[in-house]
Amino acid sequence: MKQNGFTYVLCLYITALGITTMLGTTSIFQTKIQMEKQLQNHYLASTILNLSIPNNISKIQSSQKSFTEKHNSAILWYNWAESSEDSITYAITIQLNNGYTSKQTICWNMKTKNLLVDTK
């Protein structure tokens, strides 16, 4: 067979195209993994908050200004934000041991004795 310059350029083009495709696929996969970790952290923080609220209802009802609760994988800071005749609002910061931090707000309605959780 006779060698020509076109075959060499075609091989380089196909190799470059393959490398670009693999790098793009790797980048997409890495981004997807990071998004899944973020979502897992969010759900874990929300679950820990929902589990800690029943333990702290008495503190919330008594309008305690701020308090902290520790769990195996998280620390929750309850900080009094505002209050009115009808409700008490707390700004809650949840920090997981992996560094993820979430801020949520809860509002205790004193008349209906209901709790509203708002995710920021």
VMD Tcl script that draws the C-alpha trace (Angstrom):
set ca {
  {0.00 0.00 0.00}
  {1.06 3.47 -0.75}
  {1.28 5.88 2.22}
  {-0.19 9.34 1.97}
  {-0.53 12.36 4.23}
  {-4.33 12.19 4.39}
  {-4.38 8.97 6.46}
  {-2.10 10.49 9.12}
  {-4.26 13.64 9.45}
  {-7.43 11.52 9.58}
  {-5.97 9.39 12.40}
  {-5.00 12.53 14.35}
  {-8.49 13.99 13.85}
  {-10.21 10.80 15.05}
  {-7.88 10.60 18.07}
  {-8.51 14.25 18.99}
  {-12.26 13.74 18.60}
  {-12.12 10.66 20.86}
  {-10.10 12.47 23.55}
  {-12.47 15.47 23.47}
  {-15.49 13.15 23.80}
  {-13.97 11.33 26.77}
  {-13.05 14.59 28.54}
  {-16.56 15.96 28.00}
  {-18.14 12.78 29.29}
  {-15.91 12.80 32.36}
  {-16.80 16.43 33.08}
  {-20.54 15.71 32.81}
  {-20.21 12.67 35.08}
  {-18.25 14.65 37.67}
  {-20.86 17.44 37.66}
  {-23.64 14.88 38.09}
  {-21.86 13.31 41.08}
  {-21.42 16.74 42.73}
  {-25.09 17.55 42.22}
  {-26.12 14.21 43.75}
  {-23.89 14.84 46.79}
  {-25.42 18.30 47.22}
  {-28.92 16.83 47.04}
  {-28.06 14.10 49.56}
  {-26.63 16.72 51.95}
  {-29.79 18.83 51.61}
  {-32.07 15.88 52.37}
  {-29.89 14.80 55.30}
  {-29.97 18.32 56.80}
  {-33.75 18.55 56.34}
  {-34.26 15.14 57.92}
  {-32.11 16.00 60.93}
  {-34.07 19.25 61.39}
  {-37.40 17.43 61.16}
  {-36.20 14.89 63.73}
  {-34.91 17.55 66.12}
  {-38.01 19.77 66.12}
  {-40.15 17.49 68.35}
  {-37.35 17.45 70.94}
  {-37.28 21.25 71.00}
  {-40.98 22.17 70.94}
  {-40.91 23.09 74.63}
  {-37.95 25.45 74.07}
  {-39.68 27.00 71.06}
  {-42.97 27.44 72.91}
  {-41.22 29.12 75.84}
  {-39.57 31.60 73.42}
  {-36.01 30.69 74.39}
  {-33.77 33.12 72.48}
  {-31.18 30.68 71.16}
  {-30.06 27.14 71.77}
  {-27.90 24.50 70.15}
  {-28.53 20.84 69.51}
  {-25.88 18.32 68.50}
  {-26.44 15.11 66.59}
  {-23.96 12.48 65.38}
  {-23.42 14.18 62.04}
  {-24.72 17.70 62.59}
  {-24.97 20.75 64.80}
  {-28.17 22.79 64.79}
  {-28.22 26.41 65.96}
  {-31.67 27.76 66.75}
  {-31.56 31.58 66.78}
  {-34.60 33.66 67.65}
  {-35.39 35.86 64.65}
  {-38.59 37.67 65.51}
  {-41.86 37.31 67.34}
  {-45.29 38.82 67.38}
  {-48.42 38.21 69.40}
  {-49.31 35.27 67.17}
  {-46.01 33.67 66.20}
  {-42.35 33.09 67.00}
  {-39.80 32.73 64.21}
  {-36.42 31.01 64.48}
  {-33.59 31.05 61.96}
  {-31.93 27.66 62.07}
  {-28.44 26.91 60.79}
  {-27.60 23.24 60.24}
  {-23.98 22.25 59.75}
  {-23.13 18.68 58.82}
  {-19.77 17.18 59.73}
  {-18.75 17.17 56.04}
  {-18.95 20.99 55.96}
  {-22.36 21.38 54.31}
  {-24.38 24.23 55.82}
  {-28.10 24.79 55.40}
  {-30.25 27.66 56.67}
  {-33.93 27.20 57.35}
  {-36.64 29.16 59.09}
  {-39.37 27.82 61.32}
  {-42.39 29.73 62.50}
  {-44.41 28.62 65.53}
  {-48.01 29.85 65.43}
  {-49.12 30.22 69.05}
  {-52.86 30.30 68.33}
  {-53.06 27.17 66.17}
  {-49.99 25.53 67.70}
  {-48.69 24.66 64.23}
  {-45.13 24.74 63.02}
  {-44.19 25.96 59.55}
  {-40.73 25.06 58.16}
  {-39.39 27.26 55.36}
  {-36.25 26.28 53.42}
  {-34.08 29.10 52.13}
}
mol new
graphics top color blue
foreach p $ca { graphics top sphere $p radius 0.5 }
foreach p [lrange $ca 0 end-1] q [lrange $ca 1 end] { graphics top cylinder $p $q radius 0.2 }
display resetview
